[in-house]
């Protein structure tokens, strides 16, 4: 069964750990993340970007696949299926398809429009029992073709959005999607502390978890971050393992060309990476 991310994030905030959001791209990804969450006895959030949703034949397919896996694999830990960086239209489509959690990213819109659209979704999600993530201050890097520079959010704007009653808030603190450049100055903990002071108990979300040093991740958790997004790192792990398999010529041996064999090393690599992150975030045995 899919659940809202609300309870898992409130527990994480109180327990000073974070729940990982791991983005899914296909069957291997989804299965690897769900099995690892079960083995680690950890709550988990499956993230789906609009691009990935399209790639996987639409949100109904994603919901059907995820629910089917939860049942067949006997997954008992809490699982939220979450739209990542959704548009207003995307949010509505995912609500209709049966997602249990939604992110509306209005950070690139004029603030008043972000506020108005977030308000409309707060009421809908509230009635349906879904968790809602909002964003203030665009996260840098590239996400589905949108490139940003890693802004820092305005704490007063964060308070206005938090006061609407969203479940969690993504505030830009100099973090970016994808690989971090060599000259990246690090997370702005000053911004994080100011945001936290304004929004109080609101669980905060850290996007762009790939490449942030472990000590900065732990410090962010201690300052109120309860959800951390990981995507690129799993992609790198999958790519490295797949490349190794091909370079070693294993796809040419016996039935090594069978996609189930060809994709197996990448699948195992995703599992290992997710486990490593769950241990770092402190969510193991918190289900």
BAFIKE-572332 format. One record per residue: residue in three letters; z, y, x of N, C-alpha, C in turn. Coordinates in steps of 0.02 Angstrom, whole numbers, plus 32768, in hexadecimal, padded with zeros to 4 digits. Last residue first. Layout:
% residues N
(ALA; (Z; Y; X); (Z; Y; X); (Z; Y; X)) ...
//
This chain:
% residues 287
(UNK; (81FA; 805F; 8242); (81DD; 8053; 81FF); (8213; 8042; 81CD)) (UNK; (8224; 806D; 82C0); (823C; 80A0; 8292); (821E; 8096; 824C)) (UNK; (81F6; 801F; 8329); (8230; 8007; 8302); (824E; 803D; 82D4)) (UNK; (81B0; 80AC; 8379); (81B8; 8062; 8378); (81FA; 8050; 8355)) (UNK; (81A5; 8134; 838C); (81A2; 811B; 8346); (81AA; 80CE; 8340)) (UNK; (819F; 817C; 8402); (81E1; 8166; 83EB); (81E1; 8148; 83A5)) (UNK; (812F; 81A2; 8447); (8144; 81CD; 840E); (8188; 81B9; 83F2)) (UNK; (8124; 8139; 84A3); (812F; 817D; 84BA); (814B; 81AA; 8483)) (UNK; (810A; 80CF; 844B); (8146; 80CC; 8475); (8157; 8113; 848E)) (UNK; (8092; 80F9; 8415); (80CB; 80F0; 83E8); (810C; 80EE; 840F)) (UNK; (8042; 80F6; 8489); (8051; 8135; 8468); (808D; 8130; 843A)) (UNK; (803D; 806C; 84A3); (8056; 809A; 84D7); (806B; 80DD; 84B7)) (UNK; (7FFD; 8041; 842F); (8042; 802B; 843E); (8063; 805B; 8470)) (UNK; (7F80; 807C; 8440); (7FA9; 8090; 8406); (7FF3; 807D; 8412)) (UNK; (7F54; 8037; 84B2); (7F5D; 8080; 84B4); (7F8A; 8098; 847C)) (UNK; (7F4B; 7FB3; 8484); (7F77; 7FC3; 84BC); (7F86; 800F; 84BF)) (UNK; (7EEA; 7FC1; 841E); (7F2E; 7FA9; 840F); (7F60; 7FBE; 8446)) (UNK; (7E7B; 7FE7; 846A); (7E97; 8016; 8439); (7EDF; 8002; 8429)) (UNK; (7E69; 7F70; 84B1); (7E79; 7FAD; 84D6); (7E96; 7FE3; 84A7)) (UNK; (7E44; 7F17; 844F); (7E84; 7F0C; 8472); (7E9A; 7F4B; 8497)) (UNK; (7DC7; 7F52; 8431); (7DFA; 7F4A; 83FD); (7E40; 7F43; 841D)) (UNK; (7D84; 7F3D; 84A8); (7D91; 7F81; 8491); (7DC8; 7F83; 845D)) (UNK; (7D7B; 7EB0; 84A9); (7DA1; 7ED2; 84DD); (7DB3; 7F1B; 84CA)) (UNK; (7D2C; 7E99; 842D); (7D72; 7E83; 8434); (7D98; 7EA7; 846C)) (UNK; (7CA7; 7EB5; 8424); (7CD5; 7EEB; 8413); (7D1F; 7ED9; 841D)) (UNK; (7C6C; 7E3C; 844A); (7C5B; 7E79; 846E); (7C8D; 7EB1; 8461)) (UNK; (7C9A; 7DE4; 83E9); (7CAF; 7DDB; 842F); (7CA5; 7E1C; 8456)) (UNK; (7C5E; 7E17; 8379); (7CA6; 7E0A; 8377); (7CC3; 7E00; 83BD)) (UNK; (7BD7; 7E1D; 839C); (7BFE; 7E5B; 8397); (7C49; 7E50; 8395)) (UNK; (7B9D; 7DB0; 8416); (7BB9; 7DB2; 83D2); (7BE4; 7DF1; 83CD)) (UNK; (7B80; 7DA3; 849A); (7B5E; 7DDA; 8476); (7B78; 7DE2; 842F)) (UNK; (7BBD; 7D31; 84C8); (7BDC; 7D72; 84D7); (7BBD; 7DAD; 84B5)) (UNK; (7BA4; 7CAC; 84BD); (7B9D; 7CD5; 8480); (7BBC; 7D1A; 848A)) (UNK; (7B74; 7CA2; 8565); (7B80; 7C7D; 8526); (7B72; 7CA9; 84E9)) (UNK; (7B68; 7D41; 85AA); (7B82; 7CFD; 85B3); (7B90; 7CDC; 856F)) (UNK; (7B49; 7DC2; 8596); (7B10; 7D95; 85A4); (7B26; 7D4C; 85AD)) (UNK; (7BBB; 7E07; 858D); (7B93; 7E05; 8550); (7B57; 7DD5; 8558)) (UNK; (7BEC; 7E07; 860C); (7C09; 7DD7; 85DD); (7BE1; 7DD1; 859C)) (UNK; (7BCB; 7E5A; 8674); (7B98; 7E2C; 865C); (7BB0; 7DFA; 8629)) (UNK; (7C1A; 7EBD; 869D); (7C29; 7E7A; 86B9); (7BFA; 7E45; 869F)) (UNK; (7BEB; 7F22; 864D); (7BDC; 7F24; 8695); (7BEA; 7EE1; 86B7)) (UNK; (7C21; 7EFB; 85D1); (7BD8; 7EFB; 85DB); (7BC8; 7EF9; 8626)) (UNK; (7CAB; 7F0A; 85EB); (7C91; 7ECB; 85D1); (7C46; 7EC4; 85DE)) (UNK; (7CB0; 7F91; 8610); (7CC3; 7F5D; 8640); (7CA5; 7F1A; 862C)) (UNK; (7C8E; 7FD1; 8597); (7C64; 7FD9; 85D3); (7C71; 7FA1; 8605)) (UNK; (7CFC; 7FAD; 854A); (7CB9; 7F96; 8536); (7C89; 7F9A; 8572)) (UNK; (7D63; 7FF0; 858C); (7D66; 7FA7; 8585); (7D22; 7F8A; 8574)) (UNK; (7D38; 8076; 857F); (7D43; 8058; 85C1); (7D41; 800C; 85BE)) (UNK; (7D35; 8087; 84F2); (7CF8; 808F; 851A); (7CFF; 806C; 855E)) (UNK; (7DBC; 8078; 84D0); (7D89; 804C; 84B3); (7D4A; 804C; 84DE)) (UNK; (7DF3; 80E3; 8516); (7E0A; 809F; 8523); (7DD6; 806C; 850C)) (UNK; (7DB2; 8152; 84DA); (7DA9; 8144; 8521); (7DBB; 80FC; 8532)) (UNK; (7DE5; 8145; 8458); (7D9C; 813F; 8463); (7D8E; 812F; 84AD)) (UNK; (7E6A; 815E; 846D); (7E57; 811B; 8455); (7E0C; 8110; 8460)) (UNK; (7E5E; 81E5; 8492); (7E79; 81B3; 84C2); (7E68; 816C; 84AE)) (UNK; (7E2F; 8228; 8420); (7E04; 8221; 845A); (7E1C; 81EA; 8489)) (UNK; (7EA6; 821C; 83CB); (7E63; 8204; 83B9); (7E3B; 81F5; 83F7)) (UNK; (7F40; 8242; 8386); (7F1E; 8223; 83C0); (7EDB; 8209; 83A8)) (UNK; (7FBA; 82B6; 8354); (7F79; 8298; 8348); (7F59; 827F; 8389)) (UNK; (8060; 82A9; 831E); (8033; 82B7; 8357); (7FF2; 8291; 834D)) (UNK; (80E7; 82EA; 82CA); (80A8; 82C6; 82C2); (807B; 82DA; 82FC)) (UNK; (8151; 833A; 82E1); (8160; 82F8; 82C5); (8122; 82CD; 82BC)) (UNK; (819B; 83B5; 8343); (815C; 8393; 8334); (816B; 834C; 831D)) (UNK; (8216; 83EF; 8367); (8204; 83EA; 8320); (81C1; 83CC; 8310)) (UNK; (8239; 83EC; 83EC); (8237; 842D; 83CC); (821C; 842A; 8384)) (UNK; (822C; 836B; 8415); (8271; 8385; 8412); (8273; 83C9; 83EE)) (UNK; (81A1; 8364; 8418); (81C6; 833D; 83E5); (820C; 835A; 83DD)) (UNK; (818A; 83B4; 8489); (8170; 83CA; 8448); (8195; 83A5; 840F)) (UNK; (81C2; 8363; 84EB); (81E0; 83A4; 84DE); (81CA; 83BD; 8499)) (UNK; (8169; 82F7; 84E8); (81B0; 82EC; 84D7); (81D3; 832E; 84C6)) (UNK; (80F3; 8338; 8512); (80F6; 8315; 84D0); (813F; 830F; 84BA)) (UNK; (8118; 835E; 8591); (810B; 8393; 8560); (810B; 8376; 8519)) (UNK; (8124; 82E2; 85CE); (8160; 830B; 85CA); (8157; 8344; 8597)) (UNK; (809E; 82B0; 85C7); (80D4; 8290; 85A1); (8112; 82BD; 8599)) (UNK; (801B; 832C; 85B8); (804A; 8304; 85E0); (8086; 82EB; 85B7)) (UNK; (7F91; 8312; 8552); (7FCD; 833C; 855A); (8000; 8311; 8581)) (UNK; (7F2B; 82B6; 8541); (7F2C; 82DE; 857E); (7F66; 830E; 8585)) (UNK; (7F21; 82BD; 8496); (7F03; 829E; 84D1); (7F08; 82CD; 850D)) (UNK; (7F4C; 8304; 8426); (7F7E; 82E0; 844E); (7F63; 82C2; 848E)) (UNK; (7F19; 8362; 83C8); (7F00; 835F; 840D); (7F30; 833E; 843C)) (UNK; (7FA3; 83A8; 836B); (7F5F; 838D; 8370); (7F4B; 8389; 83B9)) (UNK; (803D; 8394; 832C); (801C; 83A4; 836B); (7FD8; 8381; 836D)) (UNK; (8097; 83D8; 82A5); (8064; 83A9; 82BC); (8044; 83C1; 82FC)) (UNK; (813F; 83DC; 8263); (8105; 83FB; 8283); (80D7; 83C6; 82A1)) (UNK; (819B; 83DE; 81CD); (8181; 83B5; 8205); (8142; 83D5; 8221)) (UNK; (8208; 8462; 81A5); (81C4; 8449; 819D); (81AF; 841D; 81D9)) (UNK; (8284; 84A0; 81B1); (8281; 8456; 81B1); (823B; 8438; 81AB)) (UNK; (824A; 8538; 81EE); (8285; 850E; 81E3); (8278; 84C4; 81E8)) (UNK; (81EA; 8596; 8206); (81DC; 8564; 81D1); (8216; 8533; 81C5)) (UNK; (821B; 85EC; 826B); (8203; 8608; 822B); (81FF; 85D3; 81F4)) (UNK; (823B; 8599; 82D4); (826F; 85C7; 82BA); (825C; 85E3; 8276)) (UNK; (81BF; 855E; 82EB); (81F7; 8535; 82D2); (822E; 8562; 82B3)) (UNK; (817C; 85CB; 8322); (8164; 85AD; 82E3); (819D; 8587; 82C2)) (UNK; (81C6; 85DD; 8397); (81C2; 8614; 8366); (81AC; 85F9; 8321)) (UNK; (81AE; 8564; 83D9); (81F3; 8576; 83C7); (81F4; 85AD; 8391)) (UNK; (8123; 856C; 83EB); (8140; 8535; 83C3); (8187; 8547; 83AC)) (UNK; (8118; 85D9; 8441); (80FB; 85DE; 83FE); (811C; 85A9; 83D0)) (UNK; (815A; 859F; 84AE); (8174; 85DE; 8493); (815A; 85E6; 844B)) (UNK; (810A; 853A; 84D3); (8149; 8528; 84B2); (816A; 8565; 8493)) (UNK; (806D; 8522; 84DC); (8096; 855E; 84D7); (80D6; 854D; 84AF)) (UNK; (8035; 84A6; 8551); (8048; 84B9; 850D); (8073; 84F9; 850F)) (UNK; (7FC1; 84D6; 85D6); (7FF8; 84AF; 85B9); (8009; 84C9; 8573)) (UNK; (7F51; 8518; 860A); (7F94; 8530; 861D); (7FCE; 8507; 8601)) (UNK; (7EC9; 84C6; 8656); (7EF0; 84CD; 8618); (7F37; 84E2; 8629)) (UNK; (7E6E; 84B0; 86BC); (7E94; 84EF; 86BD); (7EBE; 84FB; 867E)) (UNK; (7E2F; 843A; 869D); (7E5C; 843B; 86D7); (7E88; 8479; 86D7)) (UNK; (7E2F; 841F; 85E9); (7E11; 8436; 8627); (7E45; 843A; 865F)) (UNK; (7E4B; 8388; 858F); (7E65; 83C9; 85A3); (7E44; 83DF; 85E4)) (UNK; (7DDE; 8339; 8519); (7DF9; 833E; 855E); (7E12; 8384; 856C)) (UNK; (7E0E; 834B; 846A); (7DE5; 8330; 84A1); (7E07; 8338; 84E4)) (UNK; (7E50; 83E6; 842D); (7E36; 83A3; 8422); (7E0E; 838C; 845E)) (UNK; (7EE1; 843F; 846F); (7E9A; 8438; 845F); (7E87; 83F0; 8452)) (UNK; (7F69; 84B6; 8463); (7F4F; 8471; 8468); (7F06; 846F; 8454)) (UNK; (7FA4; 852D; 844C); (7F7D; 8528; 848A); (7F61; 84E2; 8495)) (UNK; (7FDC; 8510; 83D3); (8009; 8526; 8409); (7FE6; 851D; 844D)) (UNK; (7FBC; 851E; 8328); (7F9E; 851E; 836A); (7FD0; 8537; 839E)) (UNK; (800F; 84B5; 82BB); (800D; 84F9; 82D5); (7FEF; 84F5; 831B)) (UNK; (8010; 845D; 822C); (7FF2; 845C; 826E); (7FEB; 84A4; 8286)) (UNK; (8093; 8427; 81C7); (806B; 8460; 81DD); (8052; 8455; 8224)) (UNK; (80B5; 83CF; 812E); (80B6; 83D5; 8177); (8086; 840C; 818C)) (UNK; (80B4; 83E3; 80A5); (80E0; 83B0; 80C2); (80EA; 83BA; 810C)) (UNK; (80BF; 8486; 8056); (8099; 8450; 8076); (80CB; 841F; 8096)) (UNK; (80F8; 84F3; 8014); (810F; 84AF; 8004); (80E4; 8478; 8020)) (UNK; (80E5; 8574; 8035); (80BF; 855B; 7FFB); (80D7; 8516; 7FE5)) (UNK; (8126; 8589; 80AB); (814A; 859A; 806D); (8125; 8584; 802E)) (UNK; (80C3; 856F; 8108); (80F9; 853E; 80FF); (811D; 8549; 80BD)) (UNK; (8078; 85E6; 80FE); (805A; 85A6; 80EA); (8090; 8571; 80DD)) (UNK; (80D7; 8643; 812D); (80B7; 864C; 80EB); (8099; 860B; 80D2)) (UNK; (80F4; 8610; 81AE); (8128; 8611; 817B); (810A; 8618; 8135)) (UNK; (8079; 8625; 81ED); (8093; 85E0; 81E6); (80C7; 85DD; 81AE)) (UNK; (8077; 86AE; 81F1); (8045; 868C; 81C7); (805C; 8644; 81BA)) (UNK; (80DD; 86BF; 824E); (80E6; 86D9; 820A); (80B4; 86B9; 81DA)) (UNK; (80A9; 8682; 82C5); (80E4; 8664; 82A3); (80EE; 867E; 825B)) (UNK; (8005; 8663; 82E0); (8031; 869B; 82D1); (806C; 867E; 82A9)) (UNK; (7FD7; 85EB; 8360); (7FDE; 8601; 831A); (800E; 863C; 8315)) (UNK; (7F68; 85F9; 83E5); (7FAE; 85F0; 83D1); (7FB6; 860F; 838B)) (UNK; (7ED0; 8598; 8401); (7EF6; 85D5; 83F0); (7F40; 85C4; 83E5)) (UNK; (7E64; 854D; 8441); (7EAB; 853F; 8449); (7ED5; 857D; 843D)) (UNK; (7DDD; 856B; 8427); (7DF8; 8576; 846B); (7E42; 8567; 8473)) (UNK; (7D67; 84FD; 83D3); (7D99; 8532; 83D5); (7DBA; 8535; 841A)) (UNK; (7CDA; 84C1; 8381); (7CFA; 84CC; 83C1); (7D29; 8507; 83BE)) (UNK; (7CA6; 8440; 831C); (7CC5; 8482; 831A); (7CEB; 848D; 835B)) (UNK; (7C79; 83BE; 8326); (7C49; 83F4; 8334); (7C66; 843A; 8331)) (UNK; (7CED; 8372; 830B); (7CB3; 836E; 82DF); (7C85; 83AB; 82E7)) (UNK; (7D3B; 83D5; 8374); (7D4C; 83A6; 833F); (7D12; 83A8; 830E)) (UNK; (7D61; 840A; 8415); (7D2D; 83FB; 83E5); (7D44; 83C7; 83B4)) (UNK; (7DD9; 848D; 843E); (7DB1; 8452; 844C); (7D7D; 8446; 8416)) (UNK; (7E6E; 84C4; 83E0); (7E32; 84CB; 840A); (7E0C; 848A; 8413)) (UNK; (7E9D; 84E7; 833B); (7EA8; 84BC; 8375); (7E68; 84BF; 839F)) (UNK; (7EBE; 8588; 82F5); (7E90; 854F; 8300); (7EA2; 8529; 833F)) (UNK; (7F3B; 85B0; 8290); (7F29; 85B9; 82D7); (7EFE; 857E; 82EC)) (UNK; (7F7D; 8538; 8225); (7F7A; 8580; 8234); (7F6C; 8587; 827F)) (UNK; (7F63; 84BC; 81A8); (7F5D; 84D2; 81EE); (7F59; 851E; 81F2)) (UNK; (7FBD; 843D; 814A); (7F96; 847B; 814E); (7F93; 8490; 8198)) (UNK; (7FC7; 83A4; 80F5); (7FCE; 83C8; 8135); (7FA1; 8406; 8133)) (UNK; (801B; 834E; 8077); (7FE8; 8380; 8087); (7FF9; 83A3; 80C8)) (UNK; (802C; 82B2; 8022); (8044; 82E3; 8053); (800A; 8311; 8066)) (UNK; (8031; 8295; 7F70); (8010; 8290; 7FB1); (802E; 82C2; 7FE2)) (UNK; (8056; 8294; 7EEA); (8082; 8275; 7F1B); (8060; 826A; 7F5F)) (UNK; (8011; 82DA; 7E8B); (7FF9; 8296; 7E9A); (8025; 8272; 7ECD)) (UNK; (8053; 8355; 7E8A); (804F; 832E; 7E4B); (803F; 82E5; 7E5A)) (UNK; (803A; 837D; 7F0E); (807E; 8376; 7EF5); (8080; 8348; 7EB8)) (UNK; (7FB1; 838B; 7F13); (7FD1; 8356; 7F3B); (8018; 8348; 7F23)) (UNK; (7FA3; 83FB; 7EBC); (7F83; 83BA; 7EAE); (7FA6; 8381; 7ED2)) (UNK; (7FEE; 845F; 7EFF); (7FFE; 844B; 7EBA); (7FE2; 8406; 7EA9)) (UNK; (7FAC; 8467; 7F7A); (7FF4; 8457; 7F77); (8005; 843C; 7F32)) (UNK; (7F2B; 8494; 7F5C); (7F35; 844E; 7F6E); (7F7E; 8439; 7F6C)) (UNK; (7F42; 851B; 7F40); (7F23; 84F0; 7F0D); (7F2F; 84A6; 7F1C)) (UNK; (7F76; 8544; 7FBD); (7F9F; 8548; 7F80); (7F84; 8519; 7F4A)) (UNK; (7F06; 853A; 800E); (7F3F; 850D; 801B); (7F6C; 850B; 7FDD)) (UNK; (7EBA; 85A1; 7FD8); (7EA2; 855B; 7FD2); (7EDA; 8529; 7FDF)) (UNK; (7F0B; 8611; 7FF8); (7EF8; 8602; 7FB2); (7EE3; 85B9; 7FAA)) (UNK; (7F15; 860A; 8086); (7F51; 860A; 805B); (7F40; 85F4; 8014)) (UNK; (7E90; 8618; 80AB); (7EB5; 85DC; 80C0); (7EF2; 85D3; 8092)) (UNK; (7E7E; 8699; 807A); (7E58; 8661; 805C); (7E79; 861E; 806D)) (UNK; (7ED1; 86E3; 80CD); (7EDE; 86E3; 8084); (7EBA; 86A9; 8061)) (UNK; (7E96; 86CF; 814D); (7ED8; 86B3; 813D); (7EE5; 86AF; 80F1)) (UNK; (7DEE; 8694; 8153); (7E1C; 86CD; 814F); (7E5F; 86B4; 8134)) (UNK; (7DE5; 85F1; 81A7); (7DD6; 861F; 816F); (7E00; 865E; 8175)) (UNK; (7E11; 859A; 8202); (7DD8; 85C3; 8217); (7DC4; 85F6; 81E0)) (UNK; (7E75; 8553; 81C2); (7E88; 857F; 81FA); (7E50; 85AE; 8210)) (UNK; (7E78; 84FA; 815E); (7E5B; 853B; 814D); (7E66; 856D; 8186)) (UNK; (7E77; 845B; 8149); (7E75; 8488; 8183); (7E51; 84C8; 8170)) (UNK; (7EDC; 83EF; 80F8); (7EAB; 8424; 80EB); (7EAF; 8454; 8126)) (UNK; (7EF6; 8348; 80FD); (7EFD; 8385; 8124); (7EC6; 83B4; 810D)) (UNK; (7F4F; 82D4; 8099); (7F15; 8301; 80A0); (7F26; 8338; 80D2)) (UNK; (7F72; 822E; 8064); (7F86; 826A; 8089); (7F48; 8293; 8099)) (UNK; (7F3E; 81C2; 8029); (7F84; 81D0; 8019); (7F9D; 8210; 803B)) (UNK; (7EA0; 81B3; 7FD1); (7EC7; 81BF; 800F); (7F0F; 81D0; 7FFC)) (UNK; (7E4E; 819F; 7F62); (7E8C; 8179; 7F68); (7EB0; 817F; 7FAA)) (UNK; (7DE1; 81EB; 7F3D); (7DD4; 81A7; 7F58); (7E14; 817E; 7F60)) (UNK; (7E17; 8265; 7F17); (7DF7; 823B; 7EE4); (7DED; 81F3; 7EFC)) (UNK; (7E40; 8292; 7F94); (7E72; 8289; 7F5F); (7E56; 825A; 7F2A)) (UNK; (7DC5; 829D; 7FD2); (7DF4; 826A; 7FEA); (7E2D; 825E; 7FB8)) (UNK; (7D8B; 8307; 7F8A); (7D6A; 82C6; 7F8B); (7D9A; 828E; 7FA0)) (UNK; (7DE3; 8370; 7FA9); (7DDC; 8359; 7F63); (7DBD; 8313; 7F60)) (UNK; (7DCB; 8379; 8033); (7E0E; 836A; 801A); (7E0A; 834F; 7FD3)) (UNK; (7D46; 83A2; 8035); (7D59; 8360; 8051); (7D9D; 834A; 8038)) (UNK; (7D54; 8423; 8000); (7D2C; 83F0; 7FDC); (7D3F; 83A9; 7FF3)) (UNK; (7DA0; 845C; 8066); (7DBB; 845C; 8021); (7D96; 8426; 7FF8)) (UNK; (7D9B; 83F0; 80F6); (7D87; 842D; 80D2); (7DA6; 8428; 808C)) (UNK; (7E14; 83A6; 8165); (7DE9; 83A6; 812A); (7DD6; 83EC; 8113)) (UNK; (7E53; 836E; 81DA); (7E2B; 83AC; 81DC); (7DFA; 83B1; 81A1)) (UNK; (7E59; 82CC; 819A); (7E67; 82F6; 81D4); (7E37; 8332; 81D4)) (UNK; (7EAC; 8276; 811B); (7E6F; 829C; 812C); (7E80; 82CD; 8164)) (UNK; (7F03; 81E0; 812F); (7F06; 8229; 8133); (7EC2; 8247; 8144)) (UNK; (7F6B; 8169; 80F4); (7F23; 8174; 8102); (7F16; 81BE; 80F8)) (UNK; (7FFE; 8124; 8135); (7FE0; 815B; 8110); (7F96; 8160; 8124)) (UNK; (8069; 809C; 812B); (8027; 80B3; 8143); (800E; 80EC; 8116)) (UNK; (80FE; 804B; 815C); (80DF; 8081; 8134); (809D; 8099; 8154)) (UNK; (80E9; 7F98; 8172); (8102; 7FD9; 8189); (80DF; 8010; 815F)) (UNK; (80AB; 7F25; 814A); (80E4; 7F3B; 8121); (80FF; 7F7E; 8138)) (UNK; (8017; 7ECE; 813C); (8036; 7F09; 815C); (806E; 7F23; 812F)) (UNK; (7FC7; 7E58; 812E); (800E; 7E5B; 811B); (8033; 7E93; 8141)) (UNK; (7F42; 7E57; 813A); (7F68; 7E51; 8179); (7FB3; 7E53; 816E)) (UNK; (7F1F; 7E69; 80B3); (7F0D; 7E2A; 80D6); (7F36; 7E21; 8116)) (UNK; (7F55; 7EEB; 8094); (7F66; 7EB0; 806D); (7F5A; 7E6F; 8096)) (UNK; (7F1B; 7F3C; 80F3); (7F64; 7F3E; 80EB); (7F7B; 7EFE; 80C7)) (UNK; (7E92; 7F23; 80DB); (7EB2; 7F0D; 8119); (7EFE; 7F0A; 8113)) (UNK; (7E81; 7F60; 805D); (7E73; 7F19; 8067); (7E95; 7EFD; 80A5)) (UNK; (7E9D; 7FE6; 807D); (7EC8; 7FC1; 804E); (7EC0; 7F76; 8055)) (UNK; (7E30; 7FFE; 80D5); (7E76; 8005; 80EC); (7EA6; 7FDE; 80BE)) (UNK; (7DBE; 7FE8; 8086); (7DC9; 7FC2; 80C4); (7E13; 7FC3; 80D8)) (UNK; (7DD3; 8047; 801E); (7DCD; 8000; 8010); (7DDB; 7FD5; 804D)) (UNK; (7DD2; 80C0; 8068); (7E0E; 80AC; 8040); (7E0C; 8061; 8033)) (UNK; (7D50; 80BB; 809D); (7D8A; 80BF; 80C9); (7DC9; 80A8; 80A5)) (UNK; (7D02; 80BC; 8028); (7CFE; 8083; 8057); (7D3C; 8081; 8084)) (UNK; (7D23; 8139; 7FF7); (7D34; 80FD; 7FCF); (7D33; 80BF; 7FFB)) (UNK; (7CEE; 8191; 8056); (7D37; 8188; 8051); (7D4B; 814C; 8028)) (UNK; (7C5D; 8156; 80B4); (7C80; 817B; 8080); (7CC9; 8166; 8078)) (UNK; (7C2A; 810A; 811F); (7C0D; 8104; 80DC); (7C37; 8123; 80A5)) (UNK; (7C5E; 8130; 8199); (7C76; 80F1; 817C); (7C60; 80E9; 8133)) (UNK; (7C27; 81AE; 81AB); (7C0E; 8177; 81D4); (7C21; 8133; 81B6)) (UNK; (7C78; 81F7; 8155); (7C30; 81F2; 8147); (7C13; 81B5; 816B)) (UNK; (7CEF; 81ED; 819B); (7CEB; 81D6; 8156); (7CA2; 81CA; 8141)) (UNK; (7CD0; 822E; 8211); (7CDE; 81E6; 8213); (7CD9; 81C7; 81CD)) (UNK; (7CC3; 82B1; 81DE); (7C8B; 8290; 8200); (7C93; 8244; 8202)) (UNK; (7D42; 82CA; 81B0); (7D0B; 82C8; 817F); (7CCE; 82A6; 819E)) (UNK; (7DB7; 8256; 81FA); (7D95; 8297; 81F8); (7D5C; 8292; 81C5)) (UNK; (7E47; 8206; 81D8); (7DFF; 8200; 81CB); (7DE1; 8246; 81CA)) (UNK; (7ED3; 81B1; 821B); (7EAF; 81EF; 8210); (7E65; 81E2; 8207)) (UNK; (7F5C; 815C; 81E6); (7F16; 8152; 81F8); (7EF0; 8192; 81E8)) (UNK; (7FFD; 8157; 8221); (7FCF; 817F; 81F9); (7F88; 8172; 8212)) (UNK; (808B; 80E9; 8218); (804D; 80FF; 8237); (8024; 8128; 8205)) (UNK; (812A; 80A6; 824F); (8100; 80C7; 821C); (80C1; 80E0; 823E)) (UNK; (813D; 800C; 82A9); (813A; 8055; 82A9); (8113; 806E; 826C)) (UNK; (8147; 7F8D; 82E4); (8173; 7FA0; 82AC); (8178; 7FEC; 82A7)) (UNK; (80EB; 7F62; 833B); (811D; 7F91; 8356); (8151; 7FA5; 8321)) (UNK; (809D; 7F13; 82E6); (80BF; 7EF3; 8320); (80F5; 7F20; 833D)) (UNK; (806F; 7F78; 828F); (8098; 7F41; 8275); (80C0; 7F20; 82AE)) (UNK; (8025; 7FC7; 82E7); (805D; 7FE5; 82C2); (808C; 7FAF; 82A9)) (UNK; (7FC5; 7F68; 830C); (7FF4; 7F82; 833E); (8031; 7FA2; 831D)) (UNK; (7F7F; 7F56; 8295); (7FA3; 7F1D; 82B3); (7FD6; 7F36; 82E6)) (UNK; (7F4B; 7FD9; 8281); (7F79; 7FBB; 8250); (7FA1; 7F82; 826F)) (UNK; (7EF8; 7FE7; 82F3); (7F30; 8015; 82E8); (7F64; 7FF7; 82B7)) (UNK; (7E9B; 7F7F; 82E3); (7EC3; 7F84; 8320); (7F01; 7FAF; 8315)) (UNK; (7E60; 7F9F; 8266); (7E85; 7F60; 826F); (7EB4; 7F63; 82AC)) (UNK; (7E22; 8019; 8285); (7E54; 8015; 824F); (7E80; 7FD7; 8259)) (UNK; (7DC9; 7FF6; 82EE); (7DFC; 8029; 82F7); (7E35; 8020; 82C5)) (UNK; (7D76; 7F97; 82AF); (7D9E; 7F85; 82EB); (7DD8; 7FB5; 82F4)) (UNK; (7D38; 7FE3; 8246); (7D65; 7FAB; 8237); (7D93; 7F9A; 8272)) (UNK; (7D3E; 8091; 827C); (7D1C; 8055; 8261); (7D50; 801F; 8255)) (UNK; (7D8D; 80FC; 829E); (7D44; 8105; 829F); (7D1D; 80CB; 8281)) (UNK; (7E26; 8156; 828C); (7DFF; 8118; 8287); (7DB5; 8129; 8284)) (UNK; (7EA8; 81A3; 82EA); (7E6A; 81A9; 82C3); (7E43; 8167; 82C4)) (UNK; (7F50; 819C; 82D4); (7F1A; 8181; 82FD); (7EDB; 8181; 82D2)) (UNK; (7FDE; 81F4; 82DE); (7FA2; 81EE; 82B4); (7F6B; 81D7; 82E3)) (UNK; (8084; 81BC; 82FC); (8040; 81C7; 8314); (800D; 81C4; 82DC)) (UNK; (8119; 8212; 82E1); (80EC; 81DE; 82C8); (80A6; 81EE; 82E2)) (UNK; (81A0; 8232; 8353); (8163; 8247; 8330); (813C; 820B; 8319)) (UNK; (8252; 825A; 834E); (8218; 8235; 8369); (81DB; 824D; 8343)) (UNK; (82CC; 828A; 8318); (82B0; 82A4; 8357); (827D; 8275; 8377)) (UNK; (82F6; 8269; 829A); (8306; 823A; 82D0); (82EC; 824F; 8314)) (UNK; (82C4; 82D0; 824C); (830D; 82C8; 8251); (8320; 829C; 828C)) (UNK; (8239; 82B8; 825D); (8256; 82F9; 826E); (82A2; 82F3; 827A)) (UNK; (8231; 8236; 822A); (8220; 8243; 8270); (823F; 8285; 8287)) (UNK; (8251; 824B; 81A4); (827C; 8220; 81CD); (8270; 822D; 8218)) (UNK; (81E5; 829C; 8182); (822A; 82B7; 817B); (825A; 828D; 81A5)) (UNK; (817E; 8241; 8196); (8183; 827C; 81C1); (81C7; 829D; 81BC)) (UNK; (8192; 81DF; 8136); (8191; 81CB; 817C); (8199; 8207; 81AA)) (UNK; (818C; 822C; 80BF); (81CB; 820B; 80D3); (81CB; 81FB; 811E)) (UNK; (8100; 825B; 80C5); (813B; 8287; 80BF); (817B; 8266; 80D9)) (UNK; (808A; 821A; 80C1); (80AA; 821F; 8103); (80ED; 8245; 8100)) (UNK; (807B; 81A2; 803B); (807A; 81E7; 8053); (809C; 81E9; 8098)) (UNK; (8031; 80FF; 8054); (8067; 812C; 8040); (805A; 8173; 805A)) (UNK; (7FDA; 8070; 8019); (7FD9; 80AF; 803E); (8011; 80DC; 8025)) (UNK; (8000; 7FC4; 802A); (8000; 8000; 8000); (8000; 803F; 802C)) 
//
